[in-house]
Amino acid sequence: MSKRFTLSGFWLSGPTYKVGLMLSLCGEDFAYHSVNLRAGEHKSPAFLAKNRFGQVPALEDAKSGMALCQSAAILEYLAAELGKFGGEGACGAAQAREWMFWDFDRLAAPIYRLRAQRAGFRTFTQPIVEMYFAEAGAALKVLEEALGKTLWLCGSQPSIADIDVYGVVAYAPQAGFDIAAYPAISAWTKRMEALPGFIGINDLPKATQA
Ligand SMILES: N[C@@H](CCC(=O)N[C@@H](CS)C(=O)NCC(=O)O)C(=O)O
């Protein structure tokens, strides 16, 4: 049977993982297309029709006929369409958006880049590595303080803010951070991992599945 959603992405991509995690937590059985970044598939006209920025992920919705890009925008779209993880009311939705903007501004960039450097995909000079370490450490401190006061980032229920931020924190060990040093973050990651439908960072298919 054809599936409503098709996720195009790459198994090592954090933003792809965020969308896969959201779909899975929502109980949506989705089709998956593994994009061959090495071959430049993400810059091909066919892919650019799905994501004008030439990046993974892209999400196609057969129901609306839309192709969406930017993981945070996709999470908001799915929350609205599926009625799940959208935050409590307009206030919760706005708070979730604040966390998602903060994530890509302060947390995701240094953690994803340090991870890429350690995996040998990118090369930075030592001062740049030290700068990313300091930036990621400062962002993790902000997150630790917030999660010391509340179980979830936006109120009493998990939301797309948690899914979005978890989709970065899950890679922090690969970036050289010991999450055990952050007790509130550690406890929150365990709450995330206990949610029904949770999938881990290595659970997306490495090849295409329809
Ligand atoms: N802000 C974007 C970031 C997407 C992104 O950085 N994708 C990377 C893979 S993790 C990519 O496609 N890189 C290839 C390129 O930019 O050419 C999102 O959240 O979707």
Ligand as a Chemical Component Dictionary entry (heavy atoms), coordinates in Angstrom:
data_LIG
# 
_chem_comp.id                   LIG 
_chem_comp.type                 NON-POLYMER 
_chem_comp.pdbx_formal_charge   0 
_chem_comp.three_letter_code    LIG 
# 
loop_
_chem_comp_atom.comp_id 
_chem_comp_atom.atom_id 
_chem_comp_atom.alt_atom_id 
_chem_comp_atom.type_symbol 
_chem_comp_atom.charge 
_chem_comp_atom.model_Cartn_x 
_chem_comp_atom.model_Cartn_y 
_chem_comp_atom.model_Cartn_z 
_chem_comp_atom.pdbx_ordinal 
LIG N1  N1  N 0 18.668 23.548 8.323 1  
LIG C1  C1  C 0 18.593 22.362 7.489 2  
LIG C2  C2  C 0 19.956 21.730 7.450 3  
LIG C3  C3  C 0 20.014 20.572 6.470 4  
LIG C4  C4  C 0 21.437 20.098 6.262 5  
LIG O1  O1  O 0 22.416 20.701 6.750 6  
LIG N2  N2  N 0 21.582 18.991 5.509 7  
LIG C5  C5  C 0 22.890 18.478 5.182 8  
LIG C6  C6  C 0 23.040 17.034 5.626 9  
LIG S1  S1  S 0 22.970 16.913 7.369 10 
LIG C7  C7  C 0 23.079 18.502 3.675 11 
LIG O2  O2  O 0 22.163 18.214 2.925 12 
LIG N3  N3  N 0 24.292 18.829 3.251 13 
LIG C8  C8  C 0 24.633 18.879 1.862 14 
LIG C9  C9  C 0 24.733 20.282 1.342 15 
LIG O3  O3  O 0 24.419 21.240 2.093 16 
LIG O4  O4  O 0 25.134 20.436 0.201 17 
LIG C10 C10 C 0 17.521 21.404 8.064 18 
LIG O5  O5  O 0 17.310 21.434 9.273 19 
LIG O6  O6  O 0 16.881 20.654 7.306 20 
# 
loop_
_chem_comp_bond.comp_id 
_chem_comp_bond.atom_id_1 
_chem_comp_bond.atom_id_2 
_chem_comp_bond.value_order 
_chem_comp_bond.pdbx_ordinal 
LIG N1  C1  SING 1  
LIG C1  C2  SING 2  
LIG C1  C10 SING 3  
LIG C2  C3  SING 4  
LIG C3  C4  SING 5  
LIG C4  O1  DOUB 6  
LIG C4  N2  SING 7  
LIG N2  C5  SING 8  
LIG C5  C6  SING 9  
LIG C5  C7  SING 10 
LIG C6  S1  SING 11 
LIG C7  O2  DOUB 12 
LIG C7  N3  SING 13 
LIG N3  C8  SING 14 
LIG C8  C9  SING 15 
LIG C9  O3  DOUB 16 
LIG C9  O4  SING 17 
LIG C10 O5  DOUB 18 
LIG C10 O6  SING 19 
# 
